[in-house]
Amino acid sequence: MERISAFFSSIWDTILTKHQEGIYNTICLGVLLGLPLLVIITLLFMCCHCCWS
């Protein structure tokens, strides 16, 4: 449990550091973190669309 907490803490520290470095880094982080979510939503939509057709 402690390792998981340390992992997320290090990710949060990286996000805060990049945000302090500038808006460009914040936008890049947002895009990189949003891409996997977008892929999952797209796959879910395609799966549901195919199953209900």
N, CA, C and O atoms as CSV, one atom per row, in Angstrom:
chain,resi,resn,atom,element,x,y,z
A,1,MET,N,N,0.824,-1.192,0.000
A,1,MET,CA,C,0.000,0.000,0.000
A,1,MET,C,C,0.869,1.257,0.000
A,1,MET,O,O,0.534,2.258,-0.635
A,2,GLU,N,N,1.969,1.191,0.708
A,2,GLU,CA,C,2.862,2.344,0.798
A,2,GLU,C,C,3.511,2.642,-0.553
A,2,GLU,O,O,3.740,3.803,-0.893
A,3,ARG,N,N,3.803,1.601,-1.315
A,3,ARG,CA,C,4.426,1.790,-2.628
A,3,ARG,C,C,3.444,2.449,-3.600
A,3,ARG,O,O,3.833,3.284,-4.416
A,4,ILE,N,N,2.179,2.065,-3.503
A,4,ILE,CA,C,1.162,2.663,-4.375
A,4,ILE,C,C,0.996,4.139,-4.042
A,4,ILE,O,O,0.912,4.981,-4.937
A,5,SER,N,N,0.949,4.443,-2.767
A,5,SER,CA,C,0.828,5.834,-2.333
A,5,SER,C,C,2.029,6.657,-2.798
A,5,SER,O,O,1.870,7.795,-3.240
A,6,ALA,N,N,3.220,6.087,-2.700
A,6,ALA,CA,C,4.428,6.787,-3.144
A,6,ALA,C,C,4.412,6.999,-4.653
A,6,ALA,O,O,4.869,8.031,-5.144
A,7,PHE,N,N,3.884,6.015,-5.393
A,7,PHE,CA,C,3.797,6.133,-6.854
A,7,PHE,C,C,2.908,7.307,-7.255
A,7,PHE,O,O,3.301,8.139,-8.073
A,8,PHE,N,N,1.705,7.370,-6.674
A,8,PHE,CA,C,0.792,8.457,-7.018
A,8,PHE,C,C,1.303,9.802,-6.506
A,8,PHE,O,O,1.061,10.839,-7.124
A,9,SER,N,N,1.991,9.783,-5.404
A,9,SER,CA,C,2.587,11.013,-4.888
A,9,SER,C,C,3.659,11.537,-5.838
A,9,SER,O,O,3.751,12.744,-6.060
A,10,SER,N,N,4.466,10.644,-6.397
A,10,SER,CA,C,5.499,11.080,-7.342
A,10,SER,C,C,4.882,11.594,-8.638
A,10,SER,O,O,5.392,12.543,-9.233
A,11,ILE,N,N,3.784,10.975,-9.080
A,11,ILE,CA,C,3.092,11.475,-10.276
A,11,ILE,C,C,2.548,12.876,-10.011
A,11,ILE,O,O,2.684,13.767,-10.850
A,12,TRP,N,N,1.935,13.072,-8.851
A,12,TRP,CA,C,1.383,14.379,-8.503
A,12,TRP,C,C,2.482,15.435,-8.417
A,12,TRP,O,O,2.293,16.565,-8.868
A,13,ASP,N,N,3.624,15.076,-7.844
A,13,ASP,CA,C,4.751,16.008,-7.770
A,13,ASP,C,C,5.252,16.383,-9.161
A,13,ASP,O,O,5.601,17.537,-9.407
A,14,THR,N,N,5.290,15.408,-10.072
A,14,THR,CA,C,5.705,15.684,-11.451
A,14,THR,C,C,4.734,16.638,-12.125
A,14,THR,O,O,5.151,17.566,-12.818
A,15,ILE,N,N,3.440,16.414,-11.923
A,15,ILE,CA,C,2.428,17.289,-12.520
A,15,ILE,C,C,2.578,18.713,-11.988
A,15,ILE,O,O,2.532,19.671,-12.760
A,16,LEU,N,N,2.756,18.856,-10.690
A,16,LEU,CA,C,2.916,20.196,-10.114
A,16,LEU,C,C,4.180,20.882,-10.620
A,16,LEU,O,O,4.172,22.085,-10.882
A,17,THR,N,N,5.264,20.126,-10.758
A,17,THR,CA,C,6.518,20.695,-11.252
A,17,THR,C,C,6.362,21.181,-12.683
A,17,THR,O,O,6.788,22.286,-13.020
A,18,LYS,N,N,5.749,20.355,-13.527
A,18,LYS,CA,C,5.561,20.742,-14.926
A,18,LYS,C,C,4.622,21.938,-15.041
A,18,LYS,O,O,4.815,22.800,-15.899
A,19,HIS,N,N,3.606,21.994,-14.180
A,19,HIS,CA,C,2.682,23.122,-14.216
A,19,HIS,C,C,3.398,24.419,-13.846
A,19,HIS,O,O,3.116,25.472,-14.419
A,20,GLN,N,N,4.309,24.345,-12.905
A,20,GLN,CA,C,5.052,25.536,-12.500
A,20,GLN,C,C,6.035,25.974,-13.579
A,20,GLN,O,O,6.408,27.146,-13.634
A,21,GLU,N,N,6.461,25.044,-14.443
A,21,GLU,CA,C,7.405,25.389,-15.507
A,21,GLU,C,C,6.732,26.150,-16.648
A,21,GLU,O,O,7.405,26.855,-17.399
A,22,GLY,N,N,5.423,26.017,-16.786
A,22,GLY,CA,C,4.751,26.785,-17.820
A,22,GLY,C,C,3.484,26.132,-18.309
A,22,GLY,O,O,3.228,24.956,-18.052
A,23,ILE,N,N,2.675,26.932,-19.037
A,23,ILE,CA,C,1.373,26.477,-19.521
A,23,ILE,C,C,1.527,25.427,-20.617
A,23,ILE,O,O,0.684,24.539,-20.738
A,24,TYR,N,N,2.586,25.514,-21.414
A,24,TYR,CA,C,2.792,24.536,-22.486
A,24,TYR,C,C,2.948,23.134,-21.908
A,24,TYR,O,O,2.378,22.178,-22.434
A,25,ASN,N,N,3.714,23.006,-20.832
A,25,ASN,CA,C,3.893,21.702,-20.197
A,25,ASN,C,C,2.586,21.191,-19.604
A,25,ASN,O,O,2.327,19.988,-19.615
A,26,THR,N,N,1.768,22.092,-19.090
A,26,THR,CA,C,0.481,21.694,-18.530
A,26,THR,C,C,-0.430,21.156,-19.619
A,26,THR,O,O,-1.113,20.151,-19.420
A,27,ILE,N,N,-0.444,21.818,-20.771
A,27,ILE,CA,C,-1.271,21.357,-21.887
A,27,ILE,C,C,-0.788,20.001,-22.379
A,27,ILE,O,O,-1.601,19.113,-22.640
A,28,CYS,N,N,0.517,19.831,-22.509
A,28,CYS,CA,C,1.066,18.546,-22.955
A,28,CYS,C,C,0.722,17.434,-21.969
A,28,CYS,O,O,0.362,16.331,-22.381
A,29,LEU,N,N,0.828,17.714,-20.680
A,29,LEU,CA,C,0.467,16.710,-19.679
A,29,LEU,C,C,-1.010,16.357,-19.766
A,29,LEU,O,O,-1.380,15.188,-19.657
A,30,GLY,N,N,-1.846,17.352,-19.961
A,30,GLY,CA,C,-3.283,17.096,-20.092
A,30,GLY,C,C,-3.598,16.218,-21.283
A,30,GLY,O,O,-4.425,15.311,-21.194
A,31,VAL,N,N,-2.939,16.486,-22.397
A,31,VAL,CA,C,-3.154,15.671,-23.595
A,31,VAL,C,C,-2.662,14.251,-23.363
A,31,VAL,O,O,-3.364,13.293,-23.686
A,32,LEU,N,N,-1.467,14.105,-22.807
A,32,LEU,CA,C,-0.911,12.769,-22.583
A,32,LEU,C,C,-1.729,11.964,-21.583
A,32,LEU,O,O,-1.889,10.755,-21.751
A,33,LEU,N,N,-2.243,12.609,-20.556
A,33,LEU,CA,C,-3.057,11.898,-19.580
A,33,LEU,C,C,-4.470,11.645,-20.094
A,33,LEU,O,O,-5.136,10.712,-19.645
A,34,GLY,N,N,-4.931,12.467,-21.031
A,34,GLY,CA,C,-6.277,12.303,-21.572
A,34,GLY,C,C,-6.379,11.285,-22.691
A,34,GLY,O,O,-7.460,10.750,-22.937
A,35,LEU,N,N,-5.280,11.005,-23.375
A,35,LEU,CA,C,-5.326,10.064,-24.494
A,35,LEU,C,C,-5.774,8.661,-24.093
A,35,LEU,O,O,-6.640,8.099,-24.763
A,36,PRO,N,N,-5.228,8.075,-23.040
A,36,PRO,CA,C,-5.720,6.738,-22.668
A,36,PRO,C,C,-7.209,6.730,-22.335
A,36,PRO,O,O,-7.913,5.776,-22.666
A,37,LEU,N,N,-7.690,7.779,-21.684
A,37,LEU,CA,C,-9.110,7.874,-21.365
A,37,LEU,C,C,-9.943,7.966,-22.636
A,37,LEU,O,O,-10.997,7.337,-22.735
A,38,LEU,N,N,-9.484,8.738,-23.600
A,38,LEU,CA,C,-10.182,8.861,-24.871
A,38,LEU,C,C,-10.233,7.528,-25.605
A,38,LEU,O,O,-11.260,7.182,-26.188
A,39,VAL,N,N,-9.143,6.783,-25.583
A,39,VAL,CA,C,-9.101,5.469,-26.235
A,39,VAL,C,C,-10.083,4.512,-25.563
A,39,VAL,O,O,-10.796,3.781,-26.250
A,40,ILE,N,N,-10.131,4.507,-24.245
A,40,ILE,CA,C,-11.049,3.616,-23.522
A,40,ILE,C,C,-12.500,3.970,-23.828
A,40,ILE,O,O,-13.321,3.081,-24.051
A,41,ILE,N,N,-12.818,5.250,-23.839
A,41,ILE,CA,C,-14.187,5.675,-24.144
A,41,ILE,C,C,-14.562,5.293,-25.569
A,41,ILE,O,O,-15.680,4.838,-25.811
A,42,THR,N,N,-13.642,5.473,-26.516
A,42,THR,CA,C,-13.904,5.116,-27.907
A,42,THR,C,C,-14.129,3.619,-28.055
A,42,THR,O,O,-15.061,3.198,-28.739
A,43,LEU,N,N,-13.285,2.813,-27.423
A,43,LEU,CA,C,-13.455,1.359,-27.495
A,43,LEU,C,C,-14.767,0.922,-26.856
A,43,LEU,O,O,-15.438,0.028,-27.372
A,44,LEU,N,N,-15.134,1.533,-25.753
A,44,LEU,CA,C,-16.392,1.213,-25.099
A,44,LEU,C,C,-17.573,1.560,-26.000
A,44,LEU,O,O,-18.520,0.781,-26.111
A,45,PHE,N,N,-17.520,2.710,-26.634
A,45,PHE,CA,C,-18.582,3.126,-27.546
A,45,PHE,C,C,-18.692,2.163,-28.723
A,45,PHE,O,O,-19.793,1.760,-29.099
A,46,MET,N,N,-17.546,1.793,-29.307
A,46,MET,CA,C,-17.560,0.880,-30.453
A,46,MET,C,C,-18.094,-0.491,-30.053
A,46,MET,O,O,-18.859,-1.101,-30.801
A,47,CYS,N,N,-17.702,-0.975,-28.894
A,47,CYS,CA,C,-18.162,-2.278,-28.426
A,47,CYS,C,C,-19.673,-2.266,-28.198
A,47,CYS,O,O,-20.377,-3.181,-28.624
A,48,CYS,N,N,-20.166,-1.235,-27.530
A,48,CYS,CA,C,-21.606,-1.140,-27.270
A,48,CYS,C,C,-22.384,-0.981,-28.569
A,48,CYS,O,O,-23.463,-1.552,-28.723
A,49,HIS,N,N,-21.845,-0.216,-29.494
A,49,HIS,CA,C,-22.510,-0.008,-30.776
A,49,HIS,C,C,-22.614,-1.323,-31.545
A,49,HIS,O,O,-23.654,-1.622,-32.132
A,50,CYS,N,N,-21.540,-2.105,-31.541
A,50,CYS,CA,C,-21.547,-3.383,-32.260
A,50,CYS,C,C,-22.443,-4.406,-31.568
A,50,CYS,O,O,-23.114,-5.190,-32.238
A,51,CYS,N,N,-22.461,-4.406,-30.250
A,51,CYS,CA,C,-23.261,-5.391,-29.514
A,51,CYS,C,C,-24.755,-5.112,-29.632
A,51,CYS,O,O,-25.555,-6.048,-29.651
A,52,TRP,N,N,-25.139,-3.856,-29.711
A,52,TRP,CA,C,-26.557,-3.512,-29.756
A,52,TRP,C,C,-27.110,-3.474,-31.171
A,52,TRP,O,O,-28.315,-3.314,-31.364
A,53,SER,N,N,-26.246,-3.619,-32.155
A,53,SER,CA,C,-26.716,-3.588,-33.554
A,53,SER,C,C,-27.226,-4.937,-33.991
A,53,SER,O,O,-27.659,-5.094,-35.132
